């Protein structure tokens, strides 16, 4: 017969649990932080290294970091650098090809990701018109960052701005016509 008290067993289990918990909260040897280098090439290298090290949950922060670095050294070649980087993320399985393409288009293409759906009928268009226009307005500010401040592509940004204004006008006219047809 054991002379051990039931409290000793509880204490042993508690100590083991604390040890296991402490080992789970030990900091990872990989830091997902980035230095605030203003060099775009170094920023791309640092982001790639962090993503390869498993810091994929920080992708959106990294993309913002890269865009900020590119704003400090704007030029048309930045479009290619971001395209190459986003294709690399797809090749590495960090993003799907579609996600990589949507990220690129959101910042560097005149076409709107927010308009990729089917907005050509009354039942679909009018109930979501305000949501679509809000999403497009946000995307236009992202295009301003990518096309103007990162790439210095004023012509493409002007086309995107015009497309936004034309879409706003067409959606308004479509919904007015849809409302009139129902009456």
DRENKOLDO-301906 format. One line per field, with one value per residue (C-alpha): residue number from 1; residue in three letters; x, y negated, z negated. Coordinates in nm, 2 decimals. Example, Ala and Ser with C-alpha at 12.3 -4.5 7.8 and 13.67 -1.06 7.14 Angstrom:
% residues 2
num: 1_2
residuo: ALA_SER
xx: 1.23_1.37
yy: 0.45_0.11
zz: -0.78_-0.71
% end
This chain:
% residues 183
num: 1_2_3_4_5_6_7_8_9_10_11_12_13_14_15_16_17_18_19_20_21_22_23_24_25_26_27_28_29_30_31_32_33_34_35_36_37_38_39_40_41_42_43_44_45_46_47_48_49_50_51_52_53_54_55_56_57_58_59_60_61_62_63_64_65_66_67_68_69_70_71_72_73_74_75_76_77_78_79_80_81_82_83_84_85_86_87_88_89_90_91_92_93_94_95_96_97_98_99_100_101_102_103_104_105_106_107_108_109_110_111_112_113_114_115_116_117_118_119_120_121_122_123_124_125_126_127_128_129_130_131_132_133_134_135_136_137_138_139_140_141_142_143_144_145_146_147_148_149_150_151_152_153_154_155_156_157_158_159_160_161_162_163_164_165_166_167_168_169_170_171_172_173_174_175_176_177_178_179_180_181_182_183
residuo: UNK_UNK_UNK_UNK_UNK_UNK_UNK_UNK_UNK_UNK_UNK_UNK_UNK_UNK_UNK_UNK_UNK_UNK_UNK_UNK_UNK_UNK_UNK_UNK_UNK_UNK_UNK_UNK_UNK_UNK_UNK_UNK_UNK_UNK_UNK_UNK_UNK_UNK_UNK_UNK_UNK_UNK_UNK_UNK_UNK_UNK_UNK_UNK_UNK_UNK_UNK_UNK_UNK_UNK_UNK_UNK_UNK_UNK_UNK_UNK_UNK_UNK_UNK_UNK_UNK_UNK_UNK_UNK_UNK_UNK_UNK_UNK_UNK_UNK_UNK_UNK_UNK_UNK_UNK_UNK_UNK_UNK_UNK_UNK_UNK_UNK_UNK_UNK_UNK_UNK_UNK_UNK_UNK_UNK_UNK_UNK_UNK_UNK_UNK_UNK_UNK_UNK_UNK_UNK_UNK_UNK_UNK_UNK_UNK_UNK_UNK_UNK_UNK_UNK_UNK_UNK_UNK_UNK_UNK_UNK_UNK_UNK_UNK_UNK_UNK_UNK_UNK_UNK_UNK_UNK_UNK_UNK_UNK_UNK_UNK_UNK_UNK_UNK_UNK_UNK_UNK_UNK_UNK_UNK_UNK_UNK_UNK_UNK_UNK_UNK_UNK_UNK_UNK_UNK_UNK_UNK_UNK_UNK_UNK_UNK_UNK_UNK_UNK_UNK_UNK_UNK_UNK_UNK_UNK_UNK_UNK_UNK_UNK_UNK_UNK_UNK_UNK_UNK_UNK_UNK_UNK_UNK_UNK
xx: 0.00_0.13_0.18_0.18_-0.10_-0.34_-0.21_0.13_-0.02_-0.21_0.11_0.31_0.05_0.04_0.41_0.42_0.14_0.33_0.65_0.47_0.29_0.62_0.78_0.50_0.54_0.92_0.99_1.06_1.41_1.27_1.18_0.92_1.02_1.17_1.43_1.31_1.55_1.46_1.64_1.37_1.61_1.70_1.34_1.24_1.53_1.42_1.06_1.14_1.37_1.09_0.83_1.06_1.11_0.74_0.62_0.34_0.08_0.25_0.21_-0.01_0.23_0.52_0.34_0.28_0.65_0.75_0.52_0.65_1.01_0.92_0.76_1.11_1.25_0.96_0.99_0.83_1.06_0.89_0.58_0.81_0.97_0.63_0.51_0.81_0.77_0.40_0.47_0.74_0.49_0.26_0.54_0.63_0.27_0.24_-0.04_-0.24_-0.19_-0.53_-0.44_-0.11_-0.28_-0.54_-0.28_-0.09_-0.41_-0.52_-0.22_-0.07_-0.36_-0.62_-0.89_-1.06_-1.06_-1.38_-1.55_-1.45_-1.80_-2.11_-2.26_-2.48_-2.83_-3.08_-3.12_-2.75_-2.62_-2.85_-2.86_-2.48_-2.41_-2.30_-2.08_-1.92_-1.85_-1.70_-1.47_-1.37_-1.30_-1.07_-0.91_-0.86_-0.66_-0.45_-0.40_-0.29_-0.02_0.09_0.05_0.15_0.37_0.54_0.56_0.51_0.26_0.03_-0.13_-0.25_-0.37_-0.57_-0.73_-0.82_-0.97_-1.17_-1.29_-1.40_-1.60_-1.75_-1.85_-2.01_-2.21_-2.31_-2.42_-2.63_-2.79_-2.85_-3.02_-3.23_-3.34_-3.40_-3.62_-3.82_-3.87_-4.02_-4.28
yy: 0.00_-0.34_-0.60_-0.88_-1.13_-1.22_-1.58_-1.47_-1.34_-1.66_-1.86_-1.64_-1.69_-2.06_-2.10_-1.90_-2.11_-2.43_-2.30_-2.21_-2.54_-2.73_-2.54_-2.64_-3.01_-3.01_-3.27_-3.12_-3.16_-3.32_-3.68_-3.81_-4.17_-4.37_-4.64_-4.97_-4.98_-5.23_-5.02_-4.84_-4.56_-4.50_-4.52_-4.25_-4.03_-4.06_-3.99_-3.69_-3.56_-3.61_-3.44_-3.15_-3.13_-3.08_-3.43_-3.41_-3.55_-3.88_-3.90_-4.21_-4.40_-4.30_-4.41_-4.75_-4.76_-4.70_-4.96_-5.21_-5.13_-5.17_-5.51_-5.62_-5.52_-5.55_-5.44_-5.24_-4.94_-4.89_-4.74_-4.46_-4.41_-4.37_-4.14_-3.92_-3.92_-3.83_-3.55_-3.42_-3.41_-3.20_-2.97_-2.92_-2.85_-3.16_-3.29_-3.13_-3.25_-3.42_-3.60_-3.71_-3.85_-4.03_-4.19_-4.31_-4.44_-4.62_-4.84_-4.84_-4.77_-5.02_-4.75_-4.72_-4.39_-4.51_-4.50_-4.14_-4.01_-4.02_-4.37_-4.37_-4.31_-4.49_-4.22_-4.20_-4.55_-4.78_-4.61_-4.61_-4.94_-5.13_-4.84_-4.81_-5.18_-5.19_-4.90_-5.07_-5.40_-5.22_-5.04_-5.37_-5.50_-5.18_-5.24_-5.59_-5.45_-5.18_-5.37_-5.72_-5.70_-5.37_-5.36_-5.72_-5.60_-5.91_-5.80_-5.46_-5.63_-5.88_-5.59_-5.41_-5.73_-5.78_-5.42_-5.48_-5.79_-5.62_-5.31_-5.53_-5.70_-5.37_-5.21_-5.51_-5.51_-5.14_-5.15_-5.44_-5.25_-4.94_-5.14_-5.29_-4.94_-4.81_-5.09
zz: 0.00_0.09_-0.17_0.08_0.03_0.31_0.28_0.39_0.72_0.78_0.71_0.95_1.22_1.16_1.18_1.50_1.65_1.55_1.71_2.03_2.04_1.99_2.27_2.50_2.43_2.48_2.75_3.10_3.22_3.54_3.50_3.74_3.69_3.97_3.96_4.09_4.38_4.65_4.92_5.12_5.22_4.86_4.75_5.01_4.89_4.53_4.60_4.81_4.53_4.27_4.48_4.55_4.17_4.12_4.05_4.30_4.06_4.09_4.47_4.48_4.25_4.47_4.78_4.62_4.52_4.88_5.01_4.76_4.86_5.23_5.16_5.05_5.39_5.64_6.00_6.28_6.21_5.87_6.05_6.18_5.84_5.67_5.95_5.90_5.53_5.54_5.80_5.56_5.28_5.50_5.60_5.23_5.14_4.92_5.13_5.40_5.76_5.74_5.41_5.55_5.86_5.66_5.44_5.75_5.92_5.61_5.61_5.97_6.22_6.34_6.32_5.98_5.79_5.62_5.97_6.05_5.97_6.19_6.16_6.47_6.34_6.12_5.86_5.80_5.86_5.68_5.34_5.33_5.50_5.19_5.07_5.42_5.44_5.09_5.18_5.50_5.32_5.08_5.36_5.55_5.25_5.27_5.64_5.56_5.33_5.58_5.91_5.80_5.49_5.56_5.94_6.05_6.31_6.33_6.66_6.51_6.19_6.40_6.59_6.27_6.13_6.45_6.43_6.08_6.17_6.48_6.27_6.01_6.29_6.46_6.13_6.04_6.38_6.37_6.03_6.14_6.45_6.23_5.99_6.28_6.44_6.11_6.08
% end
